[in-house]
Amino acid sequence: MTYQNIDLQFTQLDIERRIGKIYDAAIASNSAVALWRLPGGAQPQAVVDFNDPVQFAPVNFLERRPAFIFAPFVSEPPGAAFQLQADLWFDGERLQVHRPNGSPVRAARSAHFFATLTAQDRATTPGWYRADAVRNHAATESEFIALVRKAIDFIRTSGIAKVVVSRTVPVPLPPHFDPVRTFLSLCMRYPHAFVSLTAIPGVGTWLGATPEVLLTLDNDGLTTMALAGTQQRPADLPLEQVKWGRKEIVEQEMVADYVRTFFASTGVADVEEHGPQTVAAGSVVHLQTLFRVNLPEAKRLALANRVLDELHPTSAVCGMPKQKALAFILAHEGYDRSFYSGFLGPVHIQNRSSLYVNLRCMRLGVDQAHLYVGAGITTDSDPAAEWRETALKAETMLAVLGAEEKVAD
């Protein structure tokens, strides 16, 4: 069957069935698939990669290869990420296909994918990939508060500025759970977030709606963000009238200073800075400062490589200085963050690249979703308040699962 015939049939379907059939066909053919919706975007997009296995290597923007990037919090080698090549790209309306050459496995996956795609309708029981064994202890309230106190003591004795600690929240999946419908529900609930569903064989399946830009590239420049400070969104106030406490203001300024120092170290001049301003992310608000620099293409792509090398993991999800904060996290957090607080997004698609920090996310297990939330700790932190902050952040994912956090102490 030719691509044109598939396209003619495909465009007659509504968006849920189109995106759902792409996802189902990828799972049926044991192929990697990523669905995403850009902040403010009208339609979700998708890529499918028929490789076995998906490439895991450091990202190099200078290669100009269309792909979807999915990177863990820490990786070996440093900076390595899964790179889902755009063998198939759905732009929100049409399929664009690059038929695979090379291995028989790729050809077989491609054939299986298109046979499933042209079947009569979506799978009655949508599936997803489960991760290999993950160290996933869910801290109780008392355990998390003890961790925050330990972080405060570490900050005071070591002299570092900040460390970010996190926890995971297991939540039962509702009956007849459908990853695609949950993805589309996130798109509707959070129009200003980067919403994603990423499924890779042998790696797992993740859903998320994150507010934090790591970097974006367009035809003129590069943009990055400093995002920190969290409070519940006031129901009766416009964003510009939201008041912030000293702890949140200092925390956000720390992150912004870190980004300024990075740009100064690169020798890049004329960096535009906008903020800080209050932005909404679901039921919470944050303080945000945007940084943008316009550069010729080669310099722009080289700078993007440096952003990944030097800013990831960002101070907003790790701490400052980065290496000391990271050492504390790995020694004391008590579970594997995996892809939480890594980065993800499309690169070199439609002449744009958009990578986001993987926040407000969950990993799908057999019958549970594992949610991930964190809080930035400084010497001004109140341990009980930091627990409440993580509970607020968990509401983004709990809302689409129709659940509430159950805490056993």
Sequence and secondary structure as in RCSB ss.txt:
>XXXX:A:sequence
MTYQNIDLQFTQLDIERRIGKIYDAAIASNSAVALWRLPGGAQPQAVVDFNDPVQFAPVNFLERRPAFIFAPFVS
EPPGAAFQLQADLWFDGERLQVHRPNGSPVRAARSAHFFATLTAQDRATTPGWYRADAVRNHAATESEFIALVRK
AIDFIRTSGIAKVVVSRTVPVPLPPHFDPVRTFLSLCMRYPHAFVSLTAIPGVGTWLGATPEVLLTLDNDGLTTM
ALAGTQQRPADLPLEQVKWGRKEIVEQEMVADYVRTFFASTGVADVEEHGPQTVAAGSVVHLQTLFRVNLPEAKR
LALANRVLDELHPTSAVCGMPKQKALAFILAHEGYDRSFYSGFLGPVHIQNRSSLYVNLRCMRLGVDQAHLYVGA
GITTDSDPAAEWRETALKAETMLAVLGAEEKVAD
>XXXX:A:secstr
  HHHHHHHHTTS HHHHHHHHHHHHHHTT EEEEEE TT SS EEEEE  SS EEEE  GGG   EEEEE SS 
SSTTEEEEEE SEEE SS EEE    S HHHHHHHHHHHHHHTSSS  SS      S        HHHHHHHHHH
HHHHHHHH  SEEEEEEEEEEE  TT  HHHHHHHHHHH TTSEEEEEEETTTEEEEEEE  EEEEE SSEEEEE
EEEEEEE  TTS GGG    HHHHHHHHHHHHHHHHHHHHHT    EEEEEEEEEETTEEEEEEEEEEE  HHHH
HHHHHHHHHHHSS TTTSEESHHHHHHHHHHHS S  TTTTSEEEEESBTTBEEEEE  SEEEE SSEEEEEEEE
EE TT  HHHHHHHHHHHHHHHHHHHT       
